[in-house]
Amino acid sequence: MSAKTAPRRAPDVLAKYAGQTVVAVGAHPDDLELGLGGTLKRLSDAGARVVMAVVSIPSDRESRIKEANAAARILGGETHFLTPDRTMRVEDLKNHELVGMMDGLVKQYEPAALFTHSLANLHKDHKLVHEACMSSQRLRYFDLFCYPPTSCHAINVQFNAHAYIDISPVIDAKMRAIRMHSTQFARRGLKTDHYREASSRVGQIVGVPYAESLEIVRMRLN
């Protein structure tokens, strides 16, 4: 087939972040892997620097730090623990402290995009992180996305998605990263297969084997 008649390959929309930093914020270790692990892997594969920021570690601090680091390596990201020396909950932070942490992330990394929890959530601490990230928009411009509700158990919470990321090529990496969090799953006898099944159901919406969904808060198209 000549170059003239060869089918054109669709551009990778995530390549807009190549050579730039994207920051994903989760209330706890495992939130990011569950909510958008495939998207983070796609971003790192596309040439973005992926920073996985974890706000709090409520238990098993040393084990959970090791698990998060191992999961980040699988996804091609790097971890940033906001409270690495404290075993605590997000709710233990005063609102101004949490907002200050999000401001610090934005100032340190100057992200091209930031991903955070959605307001549609069962967990109060996830909502607190969402609101703190929303506040950080005042500092500078960055694309801003929210990922679906996360939990160690299968949940059914309405989430109004605006965009879908095909994670079919990286679904196995996402599942390996999730399983790295053995304190939350294997040691508690909890299964992880439903996360693959959930990605399959999302994929059916847009005609691919596996996908993740995102809420677009703001996104600049050049």
Phi and psi restraints in degrees (value plus and minus 20) as a CYANA .aco file:
   2 SER   PHI     -92.9   -52.9
   2 SER   PSI     140.2   180.2
   3 ALA   PHI     -81.2   -41.2
   3 ALA   PSI     -48.0    -8.0
   4 LYS   PHI     -88.4   -48.4
   4 LYS   PSI     -54.1   -14.1
   5 THR   PHI    -125.1   -85.1
   5 THR   PSI     -20.6    19.4
   6 ALA   PHI     -85.3   -45.3
   6 ALA   PSI     119.6   159.6
   7 PRO   PHI     -84.4   -44.4
   7 PRO   PSI     120.8   160.8
   8 ARG   PHI     -99.2   -59.2
   8 ARG   PSI     116.1   156.1
   9 ARG   PHI    -105.5   -65.5
   9 ARG   PSI     109.9   149.9
  10 ALA   PHI     -83.8   -43.8
  10 ALA   PSI     116.6   156.6
  11 PRO   PHI     -87.5   -47.5
  11 PRO   PSI     128.3   168.3
  12 ASP   PHI    -102.0   -62.0
  12 ASP   PSI      92.2   132.2
  13 VAL   PHI     -81.6   -41.6
  13 VAL   PSI     -47.9    -7.9
  14 LEU   PHI     -92.3   -52.3
  14 LEU   PSI     -34.3     5.7
  15 ALA   PHI     -86.5   -46.5
  15 ALA   PSI     -32.4     7.6
  16 LYS   PHI     -82.3   -42.3
  16 LYS   PSI     -39.3     0.7
  17 TYR   PHI    -119.7   -79.7
  17 TYR   PSI     -14.9    25.1
  18 ALA   PHI     -79.1   -39.1
  18 ALA   PSI     113.6   153.6
  19 GLY   PHI      57.7    97.7
  19 GLY   PSI     -16.5    23.5
  20 GLN   PHI    -139.8   -99.8
  20 GLN   PSI     149.9   189.9
  21 THR   PHI    -121.3   -81.3
  21 THR   PSI     114.6   154.6
  22 VAL   PHI    -138.7   -98.7
  22 VAL   PSI     121.3   161.3
  23 VAL   PHI    -137.2   -97.2
  23 VAL   PSI     108.8   148.8
  24 ALA   PHI    -134.9   -94.9
  24 ALA   PSI     110.8   150.8
  25 VAL   PHI    -134.4   -94.4
  25 VAL   PSI     108.5   148.5
  26 GLY   PHI    -147.0  -107.0
  26 GLY   PSI     126.9   166.9
  27 ALA   PHI     -83.8   -43.8
  27 ALA   PSI     -58.4   -18.4
  28 HIS   PHI    -158.4  -118.4
  28 HIS   PSI     145.3   185.3
  29 PRO   PHI     -77.4   -37.4
  29 PRO   PSI     118.6   158.6
  30 ASP   PHI      75.1   115.1
  30 ASP   PSI     -41.4    -1.4
  31 ASP   PHI     -78.7   -38.7
  31 ASP   PSI     -63.1   -23.1
  32 LEU   PHI     -89.4   -49.4
  32 LEU   PSI     -60.4   -20.4
  33 GLU   PHI     -83.4   -43.4
  33 GLU   PSI     -60.9   -20.9
  34 LEU   PHI     -89.8   -49.8
  34 LEU   PSI     -64.8   -24.8
  35 GLY   PHI     -99.7   -59.7
  35 GLY   PSI     -58.5   -18.5
  36 LEU   PHI    -172.9  -132.9
  36 LEU   PSI      15.6    55.6
  37 GLY   PHI     -77.1   -37.1
  37 GLY   PSI     -60.3   -20.3
  38 GLY   PHI     -86.6   -46.6
  38 GLY   PSI     -60.8   -20.8
  39 THR   PHI     -83.8   -43.8
  39 THR   PSI     -60.8   -20.8
  40 LEU   PHI     -84.0   -44.0
  40 LEU   PSI     -59.7   -19.7
  41 LYS   PHI     -85.4   -45.4
  41 LYS   PSI     -62.0   -22.0
  42 ARG   PHI     -81.3   -41.3
  42 ARG   PSI     -60.3   -20.3
  43 LEU   PHI     -84.3   -44.3
  43 LEU   PSI     -65.4   -25.4
  44 SER   PHI     -85.9   -45.9
  44 SER   PSI     -58.0   -18.0
  45 ASP   PHI     -85.0   -45.0
  45 ASP   PSI     -48.5    -8.5
  46 ALA   PHI    -103.0   -63.0
  46 ALA   PSI     -21.1    18.9
  47 GLY   PHI      82.7   122.7
  47 GLY   PSI     -10.8    29.2
  48 ALA   PHI    -106.1   -66.1
  48 ALA   PSI     130.3   170.3
  49 ARG   PHI    -103.9   -63.9
  49 ARG   PSI     101.2   141.2
  50 VAL   PHI    -128.1   -88.1
  50 VAL   PSI      94.9   134.9
  51 VAL   PHI    -124.8   -84.8
  51 VAL   PSI     101.8   141.8
  52 MET   PHI    -123.8   -83.8
  52 MET   PSI      80.9   120.9
  53 ALA   PHI    -113.3   -73.3
  53 ALA   PSI     108.3   148.3
  54 VAL   PHI    -135.2   -95.2
  54 VAL   PSI     103.0   143.0
  55 VAL   PHI     -94.8   -54.8
  55 VAL   PSI     -69.2   -29.2
  56 SER   PHI    -163.4  -123.4
  56 SER   PSI     137.7   177.7
  57 ILE   PHI    -145.3  -105.3
  57 ILE   PSI      81.8   121.8
  58 PRO   PHI     -98.9   -58.9
  58 PRO   PSI     -34.5     5.5
  59 SER   PHI    -183.7  -143.7
  59 SER   PSI     144.0   184.0
  60 ASP   PHI      26.5    66.5
  60 ASP   PSI      30.1    70.1
  61 ARG   PHI     -74.8   -34.8
  61 ARG   PSI     -71.5   -31.5
  62 GLU   PHI     -83.8   -43.8
  62 GLU   PSI     -62.9   -22.9
  63 SER   PHI     -84.5   -44.5
  63 SER   PSI     -62.0   -22.0
  64 ARG   PHI     -92.3   -52.3
  64 ARG   PSI     -50.2   -10.2
  65 ILE   PHI     -85.4   -45.4
  65 ILE   PSI     -64.5   -24.5
  66 LYS   PHI     -82.1   -42.1
  66 LYS   PSI     -61.9   -21.9
  67 GLU   PHI     -83.9   -43.9
  67 GLU   PSI     -64.0   -24.0
  68 ALA   PHI     -84.3   -44.3
  68 ALA   PSI     -59.9   -19.9
  69 ASN   PHI     -83.6   -43.6
  69 ASN   PSI     -62.3   -22.3
  70 ALA   PHI     -84.7   -44.7
  70 ALA   PSI     -61.6   -21.6
  71 ALA   PHI     -85.0   -45.0
  71 ALA   PSI     -60.9   -20.9
  72 ALA   PHI     -82.3   -42.3
  72 ALA   PSI     -58.8   -18.8
  73 ARG   PHI     -81.8   -41.8
  73 ARG   PSI     -59.5   -19.5
  74 ILE   PHI     -82.5   -42.5
  74 ILE   PSI     -57.8   -17.8
  75 LEU   PHI    -108.0   -68.0
  75 LEU   PSI     -22.3    17.7
  76 GLY   PHI      58.4    98.4
  76 GLY   PSI       1.5    41.5
  77 GLY   PHI    -130.4   -90.4
  77 GLY   PSI    -197.8  -157.8
  78 GLU   PHI    -151.6  -111.6
  78 GLU   PSI     125.7   165.7
  79 THR   PHI    -111.7   -71.7
  79 THR   PSI     131.0   171.0
  80 HIS   PHI    -159.2  -119.2
  80 HIS   PSI      87.1   127.1
  81 PHE   PHI    -112.4   -72.4
  81 PHE   PSI     103.0   143.0
  82 LEU   PHI    -100.0   -60.0
  82 LEU   PSI     -44.1    -4.1
  83 THR   PHI    -154.2  -114.2
  83 THR   PSI      42.6    82.6
  84 PRO   PHI     -87.6   -47.6
  84 PRO   PSI     -43.4    -3.4
  85 ASP   PHI    -123.6   -83.6
  85 ASP   PSI     -11.0    29.0
  86 ARG   PHI    -148.8  -108.8
  86 ARG   PSI     110.3   150.3
  87 THR   PHI    -110.0   -70.0
  87 THR   PSI      90.5   130.5
  88 MET   PHI    -180.2  -140.2
  88 MET   PSI     150.9   190.9
  89 ARG   PHI    -125.0   -85.0
  89 ARG   PSI     140.7   180.7
  90 VAL   PHI     -79.2   -39.2
  90 VAL   PSI     -58.5   -18.5
  91 GLU   PHI     -84.4   -44.4
  91 GLU   PSI     -36.1     3.9
  92 ASP   PHI     -94.6   -54.6
  92 ASP   PSI     -35.4     4.6
  93 LEU   PHI    -106.1   -66.1
  93 LEU   PSI     119.9   159.9
  94 LYS   PHI     -90.5   -50.5
  94 LYS   PSI     133.3   173.3
  95 ASN   PHI     -77.1   -37.1
  95 ASN   PSI     -62.5   -22.5
  96 HIS   PHI     -87.2   -47.2
  96 HIS   PSI     -49.4    -9.4
  97 GLU   PHI     -87.2   -47.2
  97 GLU   PSI     -64.5   -24.5
  98 LEU   PHI     -85.5   -45.5
  98 LEU   PSI     -64.4   -24.4
  99 VAL   PHI     -81.3   -41.3
  99 VAL   PSI     -60.8   -20.8
 100 GLY   PHI     -81.6   -41.6
 100 GLY   PSI     -56.9   -16.9
 101 MET   PHI     -84.3   -44.3
 101 MET   PSI     -63.7   -23.7
 102 MET   PHI     -86.0   -46.0
 102 MET   PSI     -60.1   -20.1
 103 ASP   PHI     -79.9   -39.9
 103 ASP   PSI     -60.5   -20.5
 104 GLY   PHI     -82.8   -42.8
 104 GLY   PSI     -59.4   -19.4
 105 LEU   PHI     -82.0   -42.0
 105 LEU   PSI     -65.2   -25.2
 106 VAL   PHI     -85.2   -45.2
 106 VAL   PSI     -61.5   -21.5
 107 LYS   PHI     -88.3   -48.3
 107 LYS   PSI     -58.2   -18.2
 108 GLN   PHI     -92.0   -52.0
 108 GLN   PSI     -65.3   -25.3
 109 TYR   PHI    -120.7   -80.7
 109 TYR   PSI     -36.1     3.9
 110 GLU   PHI      23.7    63.7
 110 GLU   PSI      41.2    81.2
 111 PRO   PHI     -88.4   -48.4
 111 PRO   PSI     129.0   169.0
 112 ALA   PHI     -99.2   -59.2
 112 ALA   PSI     -45.7    -5.7
 113 ALA   PHI    -169.5  -129.5
 113 ALA   PSI     129.0   169.0
 114 LEU   PHI    -150.6  -110.6
 114 LEU   PSI     115.7   155.7
 115 PHE   PHI    -137.7   -97.7
 115 PHE   PSI     114.6   154.6
 116 THR   PHI    -166.0  -126.0
 116 THR   PSI     154.5   194.5
 117 HIS   PHI     -78.4   -38.4
 117 HIS   PSI     133.0   173.0
 118 SER   PHI    -108.2   -68.2
 118 SER   PSI     140.9   180.9
 119 LEU   PHI     -91.9   -51.9
 119 LEU   PSI     -44.4    -4.4
 120 ALA   PHI     -95.9   -55.9
 120 ALA   PSI      70.2   110.2
 121 ASN   PHI    -170.2  -130.2
 121 ASN   PSI     127.8   167.8
 122 LEU   PHI    -101.2   -61.2
 122 LEU   PSI     -44.9    -4.9
 123 HIS   PHI    -117.4   -77.4
 123 HIS   PSI     105.8   145.8
 124 LYS   PHI     -81.1   -41.1
 124 LYS   PSI     -59.0   -19.0
 125 ASP   PHI     -84.5   -44.5
 125 ASP   PSI     -52.6   -12.6
 126 HIS   PHI     -86.3   -46.3
 126 HIS   PSI     -59.2   -19.2
 127 LYS   PHI     -85.6   -45.6
 127 LYS   PSI     -57.4   -17.4
 128 LEU   PHI     -82.9   -42.9
 128 LEU   PSI     -62.1   -22.1
 129 VAL   PHI     -84.6   -44.6
 129 VAL   PSI     -62.6   -22.6
 130 HIS   PHI     -75.3   -35.3
 130 HIS   PSI     -70.0   -30.0
 131 GLU   PHI     -84.8   -44.8
 131 GLU   PSI     -56.9   -16.9
 132 ALA   PHI     -86.3   -46.3
 132 ALA   PSI     -58.9   -18.9
 133 CYS   PHI     -87.7   -47.7
 133 CYS   PSI     -57.1   -17.1
 134 MET   PHI     -79.7   -39.7
 134 MET   PSI     -57.8   -17.8
 135 SER   PHI     -83.8   -43.8
 135 SER   PSI     -52.3   -12.3
 136 SER   PHI     -89.8   -49.8
 136 SER   PSI     -30.0    10.0
 137 GLN   PHI     -81.3   -41.3
 137 GLN   PSI     -42.7    -2.7
 138 ARG   PHI     -90.6   -50.6
 138 ARG   PSI     -35.7     4.3
 139 LEU   PHI    -100.5   -60.5
 139 LEU   PSI     -60.0   -20.0
 140 ARG   PHI    -188.8  -148.8
 140 ARG   PSI     151.7   191.7
 141 TYR   PHI    -106.1   -66.1
 141 TYR   PSI     116.9   156.9
 142 PHE   PHI    -175.0  -135.0
 142 PHE   PSI     130.1   170.1
 143 ASP   PHI     -82.9   -42.9
 143 ASP   PSI     123.6   163.6
 144 LEU   PHI    -154.2  -114.2
 144 LEU   PSI     106.4   146.4
 145 PHE   PHI    -150.5  -110.5
 145 PHE   PSI     132.7   172.7
 146 CYS   PHI    -138.9   -98.9
 146 CYS   PSI     120.1   160.1
 147 TYR   PHI    -123.2   -83.2
 147 TYR   PSI     142.4   182.4
 148 PRO   PHI     -84.4   -44.4
 148 PRO   PSI     144.0   184.0
 149 PRO   PHI     -76.9   -36.9
 149 PRO   PSI     124.5   164.5
 150 THR   PHI    -143.9  -103.9
 150 THR   PSI     129.5   169.5
 151 SER   PHI    -183.5  -143.5
 151 SER   PSI     136.8   176.8
 152 CYS   PHI     -93.4   -53.4
 152 CYS   PSI     -31.4     8.6
 153 HIS   PHI    -136.0   -96.0
 153 HIS   PSI     137.6   177.6
 154 ALA   PHI     -83.6   -43.6
 154 ALA   PSI     110.4   150.4
 155 ILE   PHI    -150.1  -110.1
 155 ILE   PSI     140.8   180.8
 156 ASN   PHI    -151.6  -111.6
 156 ASN   PSI      72.0   112.0
 157 VAL   PHI    -142.3  -102.3
 157 VAL   PSI     111.8   151.8
 158 GLN   PHI     -82.6   -42.6
 158 GLN   PSI     109.6   149.6
 159 PHE   PHI    -155.5  -115.5
 159 PHE   PSI     101.6   141.6
 160 ASN   PHI    -110.9   -70.9
 160 ASN   PSI      73.0   113.0
 161 ALA   PHI     -98.0   -58.0
 161 ALA   PSI     124.8   164.8
 162 HIS   PHI    -131.4   -91.4
 162 HIS   PSI     -42.6    -2.6
 163 ALA   PHI    -163.5  -123.5
 163 ALA   PSI     133.8   173.8
 164 TYR   PHI    -150.6  -110.6
 164 TYR   PSI     113.0   153.0
 165 ILE   PHI    -128.7   -88.7
 165 ILE   PSI     103.8   143.8
 166 ASP   PHI     -92.1   -52.1
 166 ASP   PSI      92.5   132.5
 167 ILE   PHI    -130.9   -90.9
 167 ILE   PSI      -2.2    37.8
 168 SER   PHI     -73.8   -33.8
 168 SER   PSI     -63.3   -23.3
 169 PRO   PHI     -88.7   -48.7
 169 PRO   PSI     -36.5     3.5
 170 VAL   PHI    -143.3  -103.3
 170 VAL   PSI      -6.3    33.7
 171 ILE   PHI     -81.3   -41.3
 171 ILE   PSI     -56.3   -16.3
 172 ASP   PHI     -86.7   -46.7
 172 ASP   PSI     -56.8   -16.8
 173 ALA   PHI     -84.8   -44.8
 173 ALA   PSI     -61.9   -21.9
 174 LYS   PHI     -78.9   -38.9
 174 LYS   PSI     -65.7   -25.7
 175 MET   PHI     -86.9   -46.9
 175 MET   PSI     -58.2   -18.2
 176 ARG   PHI     -83.2   -43.2
 176 ARG   PSI     -61.2   -21.2
 177 ALA   PHI     -84.1   -44.1
 177 ALA   PSI     -60.8   -20.8
 178 ILE   PHI     -82.3   -42.3
 178 ILE   PSI     -63.9   -23.9
 179 ARG   PHI     -88.8   -48.8
 179 ARG   PSI     -36.9     3.1
 180 MET   PHI     -81.0   -41.0
 180 MET   PSI     -45.2    -5.2
 181 HIS   PHI    -106.5   -66.5
 181 HIS   PSI      46.1    86.1
 182 SER   PHI     -87.7   -47.7
 182 SER   PSI     -47.7    -7.7
 183 THR   PHI     -82.9   -42.9
 183 THR   PSI     -47.1    -7.1
 184 GLN   PHI    -114.9   -74.9
 184 GLN   PSI     -39.2     0.8
 185 PHE   PHI    -143.2  -103.2
 185 PHE   PSI     -96.7   -56.7
 186 ALA   PHI     -76.1   -36.1
 186 ALA   PSI     -66.2   -26.2
 187 ARG   PHI     -89.4   -49.4
 187 ARG   PSI     -40.7    -0.7
 188 ARG   PHI    -120.4   -80.4
 188 ARG   PSI     -17.5    22.5
 189 GLY   PHI      52.8    92.8
 189 GLY   PSI       2.8    42.8
 190 LEU   PHI    -115.4   -75.4
 190 LEU   PSI     117.6   157.6
 191 LYS   PHI    -103.3   -63.3
 191 LYS   PSI     139.5   179.5
 192 THR   PHI    -139.7   -99.7
 192 THR   PSI     -24.6    15.4
 193 ASP   PHI     -78.1   -38.1
 193 ASP   PSI     -49.8    -9.8
 194 HIS   PHI     -87.0   -47.0
 194 HIS   PSI     -38.3     1.7
 195 TYR   PHI     -92.7   -52.7
 195 TYR   PSI     -56.9   -16.9
 196 ARG   PHI     -85.1   -45.1
 196 ARG   PSI     -63.0   -23.0
 197 GLU   PHI     -83.4   -43.4
 197 GLU   PSI     -59.4   -19.4
 198 ALA   PHI     -83.5   -43.5
 198 ALA   PSI     -61.1   -21.1
 199 SER   PHI     -85.4   -45.4
 199 SER   PSI     -53.1   -13.1
 200 SER   PHI     -86.4   -46.4
 200 SER   PSI     -61.9   -21.9
 201 ARG   PHI     -84.7   -44.7
 201 ARG   PSI     -59.5   -19.5
 202 VAL   PHI     -85.9   -45.9
 202 VAL   PSI     -59.6   -19.6
 203 GLY   PHI     -80.5   -40.5
 203 GLY   PSI     -56.2   -16.2
 204 GLN   PHI     -80.6   -40.6
 204 GLN   PSI     -49.2    -9.2
 205 ILE   PHI     -83.4   -43.4
 205 ILE   PSI     -54.9   -14.9
 206 VAL   PHI    -136.0   -96.0
 206 VAL   PSI      -7.5    32.5
 207 GLY   PHI      56.6    96.6
 207 GLY   PSI      11.4    51.4
 208 VAL   PHI    -149.2  -109.2
 208 VAL   PSI     140.8   180.8
 209 PRO   PHI     -80.3   -40.3
 209 PRO   PSI     -64.1   -24.1
 210 TYR   PHI    -161.3  -121.3
 210 TYR   PSI     120.8   160.8
 211 ALA   PHI    -171.5  -131.5
 211 ALA   PSI     141.8   181.8
 212 GLU   PHI    -141.8  -101.8
 212 GLU   PSI     134.5   174.5
 213 SER   PHI    -135.9   -95.9
 213 SER   PSI     134.1   174.1
 214 LEU   PHI    -158.5  -118.5
 214 LEU   PSI     127.7   167.7
 215 GLU   PHI    -114.5   -74.5
 215 GLU   PSI     108.9   148.9
 216 ILE   PHI    -113.1   -73.1
 216 ILE   PSI      93.6   133.6
 217 VAL   PHI    -103.3   -63.3
 217 VAL   PSI     -65.1   -25.1
 218 ARG   PHI    -180.5  -140.5
 218 ARG   PSI     125.1   165.1
 219 MET   PHI    -174.9  -134.9
 219 MET   PSI     106.6   146.6
 220 ARG   PHI    -112.3   -72.3
 220 ARG   PSI     106.2   146.2
 221 LEU   PHI    -126.9   -86.9
 221 LEU   PSI      99.2   139.2
